[in-house]
Amino acid sequence: MTEREEGRKPARVVVADDQTVVREGIVMLLGLLPGIEVVGAAGDGDEAVERVAELAPDVVLMDLRMPRCDGVEATRRIRAEYPGTQVVVLTTFADDESLFPALRAGARGYLTKDAGGDEIVRAVESVLSGDAGLSPSIQRRLLERLSEPEPEPGPPAEAPDGLTSREAEVLLLIAEGLSNQEIARRLHVSTATVKTHINNLFAKTGLKDRAQAVRYAYGKGLVRPPAG
């Protein structure tokens, strides 16, 4: 029996998932779990932020891949604007492209949708106690990531045309031929964030497409042609 079952108020939870059947199923499951009270639901990240503003829940169970505003951006906004609400990711995906951007955005827990009711309760209790609510598989992935070699150093601090260091880094990866998804994985950010950086660097440099970006990177000496 948890502390909340022993007399404390149940954790007030909002569920955010864009698939109606999945969202309603999660709400139904949570309604059967001890120590949890579902106070609202949302179909995308914007609605999740709105529900938090209206209801001040203790925890949001957040899907990641949703229209309009994805779960990573919604998590970032909630943690910045409503720090009293914790976020536990509950998603189908456990890949690096999903995991690390969510944790960097401020999620304190991360579960996949095959998690059982007991695991969800433990994750909610953990984040409300100030701990991380991570499934064993996610904990293993974090340990594996920490054991990997450090990434290569990024571009020089002084980038041309007012580019930020991150925008210059994205430019270099474009010049390497990486797609937006591959850049997101390399930098541990969401693809939406990569698109924002690309839009910003195109606006600052007057570039129109990726081919021009590659020529620009070589022309500014950010990338050297291969020897021979």
C-alpha positions as CSV (number, residue, x, y, z in Angstrom):
1,M,0.0,0.0,0.0
2,T,1.4,3.4,-1.0
3,E,1.4,6.5,1.1
4,R,-1.5,8.0,-0.9
5,E,-3.6,4.9,-0.2
6,E,-3.0,5.4,3.5
7,G,-4.9,8.6,3.7
8,R,-3.3,11.1,1.4
9,K,-5.3,12.5,-1.5
10,P,-5.0,10.6,-4.8
11,A,-2.7,11.9,-7.5
12,R,-4.7,14.1,-9.9
13,V,-3.8,13.1,-13.4
14,V,-4.4,14.4,-16.9
15,V,-4.1,12.0,-19.9
16,A,-2.8,13.4,-23.2
17,D,-3.0,11.2,-26.3
18,D,-4.2,12.0,-29.8
19,Q,-5.8,8.6,-30.4
20,T,-9.3,8.6,-28.9
21,V,-9.6,4.9,-28.4
22,V,-6.1,4.8,-26.7
23,R,-6.8,7.9,-24.6
24,E,-10.2,6.5,-23.4
25,G,-8.6,3.1,-22.7
26,I,-5.9,4.7,-20.5
27,V,-8.4,6.8,-18.7
28,M,-10.5,3.7,-18.0
29,L,-7.4,1.8,-16.7
30,L,-6.3,4.7,-14.5
31,G,-9.8,4.8,-13.0
32,L,-9.3,1.3,-11.7
33,L,-5.9,2.1,-10.1
34,P,-5.4,3.0,-6.5
35,G,-4.1,6.4,-5.6
36,I,-5.0,8.0,-9.0
37,E,-7.8,10.3,-10.0
38,V,-8.2,11.3,-13.7
39,V,-9.3,14.9,-13.8
40,G,-9.0,15.6,-17.5
41,A,-7.8,14.5,-20.9
42,A,-6.3,16.1,-24.0
43,G,-6.0,15.2,-27.7
44,D,-2.7,17.1,-28.4
45,G,0.0,19.1,-26.7
46,D,-1.8,22.4,-26.9
47,E,-4.8,20.9,-25.2
48,A,-2.5,19.3,-22.6
49,V,-1.1,22.7,-21.7
50,E,-4.6,24.1,-21.5
51,R,-5.8,21.3,-19.2
52,V,-2.9,21.9,-16.9
53,A,-3.7,25.7,-16.8
54,E,-7.3,24.9,-16.0
55,L,-7.0,22.0,-13.6
56,A,-3.5,22.2,-12.0
57,P,-3.0,18.4,-12.0
58,D,-0.2,16.7,-10.1
59,V,0.9,14.7,-13.2
60,V,0.3,14.6,-16.9
61,L,0.6,11.2,-18.6
62,M,2.0,12.4,-22.0
63,D,2.0,10.8,-25.4
64,L,4.8,12.1,-27.6
65,R,3.7,12.0,-31.2
66,M,0.7,14.2,-31.5
67,P,-0.5,16.8,-34.0
68,R,-0.1,20.6,-33.7
69,C,2.1,20.4,-30.6
70,D,4.0,17.2,-29.8
71,G,4.6,15.8,-26.4
72,V,8.1,17.1,-26.1
73,E,7.2,20.7,-26.7
74,A,4.1,20.4,-24.5
75,T,6.3,19.0,-21.7
76,R,8.8,21.9,-22.1
77,R,5.9,24.4,-21.8
78,I,4.3,22.7,-18.9
79,R,7.5,22.5,-16.9
80,A,8.4,26.1,-17.7
81,E,4.9,27.6,-17.0
82,Y,3.5,25.2,-14.4
83,P,6.4,23.7,-12.4
84,G,4.0,22.2,-9.9
85,T,2.9,19.6,-12.5
86,Q,5.1,16.7,-13.3
87,V,5.2,14.9,-16.6
88,V,5.4,11.1,-17.1
89,V,5.7,10.1,-20.8
90,L,3.5,7.1,-21.7
91,T,4.3,6.3,-25.3
92,T,4.6,3.5,-27.8
93,F,8.2,4.5,-28.5
94,A,11.4,3.9,-26.5
95,D,14.0,5.0,-29.1
96,D,16.6,7.6,-28.5
97,E,14.8,10.1,-30.7
98,S,11.9,10.0,-28.4
99,L,13.5,9.4,-25.0
100,F,16.2,12.0,-24.7
101,P,14.3,15.0,-26.0
102,A,11.5,14.2,-23.6
103,L,13.8,14.0,-20.6
104,R,15.7,17.1,-21.7
105,A,12.3,18.9,-21.9
106,G,11.7,18.1,-18.2
107,A,9.8,14.8,-18.1
108,R,10.5,13.0,-14.9
109,G,9.1,9.6,-15.9
110,Y,9.1,7.6,-19.1
111,L,7.0,4.5,-19.7
112,T,6.0,2.6,-22.8
113,K,2.3,1.7,-23.3
114,D,2.9,-1.9,-22.5
115,A,3.4,-0.9,-18.9
116,G,1.1,-2.5,-16.3
117,G,-1.1,-0.6,-13.9
118,D,1.3,-1.2,-11.0
119,E,4.2,0.2,-13.0
120,I,2.1,3.4,-13.8
121,V,1.2,3.8,-10.2
122,R,4.9,3.5,-9.1
123,A,6.0,6.0,-11.8
124,V,3.4,8.5,-10.6
125,E,4.3,8.1,-7.0
126,S,8.0,8.3,-7.8
127,V,7.8,11.6,-9.7
128,L,5.6,13.1,-7.0
129,S,8.2,12.1,-4.4
130,G,11.0,13.8,-6.4
131,D,12.4,10.7,-7.9
132,A,12.5,9.5,-11.6
133,G,9.7,7.2,-12.7
134,L,11.5,5.2,-15.4
135,S,10.8,1.6,-16.5
136,P,13.7,-0.9,-16.2
137,S,14.3,-0.9,-20.0
138,I,14.5,2.9,-20.1
139,Q,17.0,2.9,-17.2
140,R,19.1,0.4,-19.1
141,R,19.0,2.6,-22.2
142,L,20.1,5.6,-20.2
143,L,23.1,3.7,-18.7
144,E,24.0,2.5,-22.2
145,R,23.9,6.1,-23.5
146,L,26.1,7.3,-20.6
147,S,28.6,4.7,-21.5
148,E,28.9,5.7,-25.1
149,P,31.8,7.9,-26.3
150,E,31.5,11.6,-26.0
151,P,30.2,13.3,-29.2
152,E,32.6,15.1,-31.4
153,P,33.1,18.8,-30.7
154,G,30.7,21.1,-32.5
155,P,31.4,24.0,-34.8
156,P,33.4,27.2,-33.8
157,A,31.6,29.5,-31.4
158,E,31.7,32.4,-33.8
159,A,29.4,31.3,-36.7
160,P,28.8,33.5,-39.8
161,D,25.7,35.6,-40.4
162,G,24.6,35.6,-36.8
163,L,24.0,31.9,-36.6
164,T,23.8,30.4,-33.2
165,S,26.2,27.6,-32.4
166,R,23.3,25.1,-32.6
167,E,22.1,26.5,-35.9
168,A,25.7,26.1,-37.3
169,E,25.8,22.6,-35.9
170,V,22.6,21.7,-37.8
171,L,24.1,23.3,-40.9
172,L,27.2,21.1,-40.7
173,L,25.0,18.0,-40.3
174,I,23.0,19.1,-43.4
175,A,26.3,19.3,-45.2
176,E,27.1,15.8,-44.1
177,G,23.9,14.7,-45.9
178,L,21.8,13.9,-42.8
179,S,18.0,14.0,-42.9
180,N,16.0,15.9,-40.3
181,Q,15.3,12.7,-38.5
182,E,19.0,11.7,-38.4
183,I,19.9,15.2,-37.2
184,A,17.3,14.9,-34.4
185,R,18.8,11.6,-33.3
186,R,22.4,13.0,-33.4
187,L,21.5,16.0,-31.4
188,H,19.0,14.3,-29.1
189,V,16.2,16.7,-30.0
190,S,12.8,16.4,-31.7
191,T,12.4,16.7,-35.4
192,A,10.2,19.8,-34.8
193,T,13.2,21.4,-33.1
194,V,15.5,20.6,-36.0
195,K,12.9,22.2,-38.4
196,T,12.9,25.3,-36.3
197,H,16.7,25.6,-36.4
198,I,16.7,25.0,-40.2
199,N,14.0,27.7,-40.7
200,N,16.0,30.1,-38.6
201,L,19.4,29.5,-40.3
202,F,17.7,29.8,-43.8
203,A,16.2,33.1,-42.8
204,K,19.5,34.5,-41.5
205,T,21.5,33.4,-44.5
206,G,19.0,33.8,-47.3
207,L,19.2,30.1,-48.2
208,K,16.3,28.5,-50.1
209,D,17.1,24.7,-49.9
210,R,19.5,22.1,-48.6
211,A,21.6,22.2,-51.7
212,Q,22.3,25.9,-51.2
213,A,23.0,25.1,-47.5
214,V,25.7,22.6,-48.5
215,R,27.4,25.1,-50.8
216,Y,27.1,27.8,-48.2
217,A,28.8,25.6,-45.5
218,Y,31.7,24.9,-47.9
219,G,31.9,28.5,-49.0
220,K,32.2,29.8,-45.5
221,G,34.9,27.2,-44.6
222,L,32.7,25.4,-42.1
223,V,33.2,22.2,-44.0
224,R,36.4,21.2,-45.8
225,P,36.3,19.2,-49.1
226,P,37.6,15.7,-48.7
227,A,41.3,15.4,-49.5
228,G,42.4,13.8,-52.8
